[in-house]
Each structure stands twice: as structure tokens, then as C-alpha cells.
Amino acid sequence: QVQLVESGGGLVQPGGSLRLSCAASGGSFRLYTVGWYRQAPGKQRELVAYITSGGSTNYADSVKGRFTISRDNAKNMVALQMNSLKPEDMAVYYCNANRDFLGKKYDYWGKGTVVTVSS
């Protein structure tokens, strides 16, 4: 069982930066692929970025070049550095950890952190 807690959300002006953190407890966090998702009002949840257990990363086209995902397995933490924020980045951001092990899928979510981009 993995518990995830997001932090770092807040209000930022367009063009500003925020750093989100996802802190994990329980389980072997280093073995999980960890992703950041977001959900804006009235929209479906979408994948923003993910990082595999081996450190490979992938980004949604809408955030490439602006967001960076990283992980610190020693601290059981994954961060999302968000730069050049736009109003369309405003959403609730969720952390997800998942892995497949011996034919069973393990999938955990945090409760989210709110990012508001507004002048």
C-alpha cells in the first residue's frame, strides 16, 4: 500500500512558476512509475507527465519545455517543476503511482493540490 500526498499548489500569475511535490509512504516507491495528472473544471483528468522507476520521462505536448518531472527515491518524492505557467494550466493536480507486479496492477492516487493561474 502506497500513500501519496501532494503539496506546492497555490496562486501564481501567468508566466510564473510553481513546484509541486508528491510525497510517498509505504510500499517500494522506487519501483513505481509516478505520474502527475490534472483536472480542470468541466474537463477530464489528463496526464501531464510521468517518470518511470528507471528515470525515463514523458510529457504531454502542452507542457513540453515548461514542466520538468523528477524523482528522489531516497526521499520517496517526485516533483513537478512548472515554469511559464499559463491560465490553461489551472487545475487540480494529482499524483499517481502505479506498477504491474506478478500479474497484478497496483495503482494509487493522492488527493490533489490546486493550481490557480491568474493575474
C-alpha positions in Angstrom: 0.0 0.0 0.0 1.3 3.4 -1.0 0.0 6.7 0.3 0.6 9.8 -1.7 0.4 13.4 -0.5 0.7 16.3 -2.9 1.8 19.8 -1.9 3.0 23.0 -3.5 -0.1 24.2 -5.2 -1.2 27.8 -5.0 -2.0 31.0 -6.8 0.5 32.2 -9.4 0.5 34.9 -12.1 0.8 33.9 -15.7 4.4 33.4 -16.6 5.2 32.4 -13.0 6.5 29.1 -11.6 5.4 26.6 -9.0 7.0 23.4 -7.8 4.7 20.6 -6.8 5.8 17.7 -4.6 4.4 14.2 -4.2 5.5 12.5 -1.0 5.0 8.8 -0.7 4.9 6.5 2.2 4.6 2.7 2.4 5.5 0.3 -0.3 8.5 0.2 -2.5 8.1 3.6 -4.1 11.2 3.4 -6.2 9.6 0.5 -8.2 6.7 2.6 -9.3 6.0 4.7 -12.3 4.8 8.1 -11.0 2.7 10.4 -12.9 1.2 13.9 -12.5 -2.3 14.3 -13.8 -4.5 17.4 -13.8 -8.2 18.0 -14.0 -9.7 21.4 -14.8 -13.3 22.2 -14.1 -15.6 20.6 -16.6 -12.8 18.6 -18.2 -11.5 15.1 -18.0 -8.4 14.2 -16.0 -5.3 14.3 -18.2 -1.8 13.0 -17.9 0.7 15.8 -17.6 4.0 13.9 -17.1 5.3 10.7 -15.8 8.6 9.2 -14.7 9.4 5.5 -14.6 11.3 3.6 -12.0 14.3 3.8 -14.2 14.1 7.6 -14.6 12.6 7.9 -18.1 10.2 10.7 -18.5 7.4 11.7 -20.8 5.3 14.8 -21.1 2.1 16.0 -22.6 2.7 18.2 -25.6 1.0 21.1 -23.9 3.7 21.2 -21.2 6.8 20.2 -23.0 9.7 22.6 -22.4 7.9 24.2 -19.5 7.4 21.4 -16.9 10.0 19.1 -15.6 9.3 15.9 -13.6 12.0 14.4 -11.3 12.2 11.9 -8.5 14.3 11.4 -5.4 13.9 7.8 -4.4 15.9 8.3 -1.2 13.3 10.8 -0.1 10.3 8.9 -1.6 9.4 12.0 -3.5 8.5 13.1 -7.0 8.5 16.8 -8.0 6.9 18.7 -10.9 8.6 22.0 -11.7 6.2 24.1 -13.6 7.5 27.2 -15.4 6.0 29.8 -17.7 2.6 28.9 -16.3 -0.5 29.8 -18.4 -4.1 30.2 -17.4 -4.9 26.9 -19.1 -2.6 25.1 -16.6 -5.0 25.9 -13.9 -6.4 22.7 -12.5 -6.3 20.3 -9.6 -3.0 18.3 -9.9 -2.9 14.7 -8.8 0.0 12.3 -8.2 -0.4 8.7 -9.3 1.9 5.8 -8.6 1.5 2.5 -10.5 3.2 -0.7 -11.2 2.5 -4.2 -12.5 3.8 -7.0 -10.4 3.2 -10.7 -10.8 0.2 -10.0 -13.0 -1.4 -7.7 -10.6 -1.8 -3.9 -11.1 -1.1 -1.6 -8.3 -2.5 1.9 -8.7 -2.6 4.7 -6.1 -3.7 8.3 -6.1 -3.2 11.3 -4.0 -6.0 13.8 -3.1 -4.7 16.6 -5.3 -3.3 20.1 -4.9 -4.9 23.1 -6.6 -3.0 25.3 -9.0 -4.5 28.7 -9.9 -3.0 30.8 -12.6 -4.5 34.2 -12.7 -3.4 37.8 -12.7 
